[in-house]
Amino acid sequence: METNHMFRIDLVERCKQQDRKAQLALYKQYCDGMFCVAMRFINNRDDAEDVLQEAFIKAFQKIHQFKGEVTFGAWLKRIVINKCLDFLKARKERAIEIQENTLQIAEDEDWTVDREVSMEEVKQAMLKLPEKYQYVLQLYLLEGFDHEEIGQILGLTNTASRTRLVRGKGFLRAILTKKEHETGS
């Protein structure tokens, strides 16, 4: 484990010297994981691949700013997410892929819906939310960021991030409850 960590640090240092082989090695190490992150935001393979390429280009351009306060993967993930958000803003796309294994709504203390809710229903409900709530919910529930990190990514205070999370979940609950009454179940 330690060897692998040192190996990554060495790769990063070599990337700072514009070493192409080191860049390729780092790319190969992280591309699959970062592609999964991009796909959770941009539900289209071609667009996700384009955004991922842009993110890696930006990461290599800015790699001298990486100081090792966080892991390289965490630093890179933030760049990927920012590129995804830029893409979504530019395209005004609202599709979000929610994967069942990463969404833990039921364990959240202020989440209450009377019946079993399918992932498909949650997915559809999230698409109806205003983007400002959609993004906070996704970063918190799917990507596992805390409010401080969400605040940095979206340019919000911790309080604003918390408020948007609570309101977003309230809207989500209202959408799902309304649907329940409409279907009469």
N, C-alpha and C positions, 0 to 999 in steps of 0.2 A: 504493500500500500504506500509506504513512505517512498519507495523507489519510484513508483508511478507519479507521485506528487512532485518529486524532484525532477523527474523526466519532463513533466509539464512546465515547470518553472524554467527549465533549461530551454525548452521549445519557445516559450514566450520571449525569453531573452534573445534567442536567435532571430525570432520574428522582428524584434526591435531593430535588429541589424539588417532588415530586409532580406533575410535568408529565405529563398523560395521553397526549398525542401522543408524547412521548419513550418512554413505557412501551410504547405500541403498536408504535412503530418497532423498539424493542429486542426485543420479543416476536416480531415478524415475522422479524427477522434470525436469531433463534436457535431458533424453535419446531421447525423440521424436523429439525435436527441433534439437538436434545435429545429429540425424539420417538423417534428411532432408538436413542438411549441407553436410554430407558425401555423400549422394546420388547425390547431384549436381556435385560432383567431380567424384565419382565412380558409374557408372550407372549399378550397380549390387547389389542386396539386400544382398546376402551372404557376398560378399567382404566388403560392407559398414558396415555391422554388425560386422565383424571381426575387421575392422579398428577402429570402434567406441569402441569396448571392449578394444583394445590396448590403445586408447586415454584416456579412463576412468582410466585404470590401471596406466598409466603415470601420469595423473592428481592427483590421490590419492598418488602416490609416491612423487610427487613434490609439494603437497599442502602447505607445509610449506613455499614455495616460493611465495605463493599468499599473497600480502600485502594490497589488497583492493584499489589499485590506479584506477582500472577499475572494472566493475561489474564481479562477478564470471562467469556469462554466457559469457561475452566477453573474459575472460581469458581462459575459457574452449574451446570456439570456435576456438581460435588460435591453441590450442593443437590438436584439431580435424583436422583442415586444414593442419597443418604440417604433421600429420600422413597420411592424404590422399595424400599429395604431395610425401611423402616417398614411399607410396604404388605405386603410378603412376610411379615414377622413377624406382622402382624395377621391375615393370611389363612392363614398357614402353607402358602402355595403354594410349590411346588417346581419349577415349570416354568421352564426357562431356554432361551432361543433362542440357539443358537450359529450364527453365520454363518461359512461356510467361508472367506471372504476375510479374516476378522479373527483366526482361530485359527491360531497358529503352533507347535503342539506339536512337530512333527517337528524343528524347529530347536533345541529345548531340549536342553541337553547331557545331562541325566539322564533323558531320556524314551526308554525302549526297549521297543518291542513288536515281536515277531518278524515280524508280517505287516502288510500294508497295513490300516489301520483307517479305516473310512468315518466321515464326519462324523455320520451317523445313530447309529452305535455309540457314538461319543464323547458325543454328546448324551444318549443313553439312560443311559450309564454315569455321567455327571455328575449326573443326577437321583437316582441311588442314594446319592450321597455325603451325609454329614451337612452341614447348612447351613454350619457354621463352615469347612469345607474348600471347599465349593461357592463361597461368596462370595469367598474369597481367590483361588481359581483363576480365577474370572470377572474380578475386578478386575485381576489380573495379566496373564492371557492375552488377554482380550478388550478391556479398557478401557485397557491399557497403563500402569497406575499402578505406581510403584515401591513398595518395602516401607514406606518412610516415609509415603507418601500412604495406602497401604492401612491402615497402623497408625492414622493419624488418623481415617480414615473409620469403621473398625470398632472403634476404641478398643483397639488392641493395641500391644504393643511391636514394634519392627522384628524382633527375634528370634522372637517369637510368629508374626508374619506369615510369616517365612521357614520356620519349622517347619511351619506349617499348609500352606504351598505344597508343601513336600517330601512331607509325609504325604498330602496330597490327591492329588498326582500318583502316589504309591505305591498308594493305594487305587484310583485310576482304572486304573492299570496292572494291578493284581490282578483287578479286575472284567473288564477286556478279555481278560486271559490266561485266566481261568476260562472265559469265554465261548468262547474258542478251543478249549479242551480239550473243552467240552461239545458243540460242533458237530463236533469231530473233524477240523477242517481243518488 
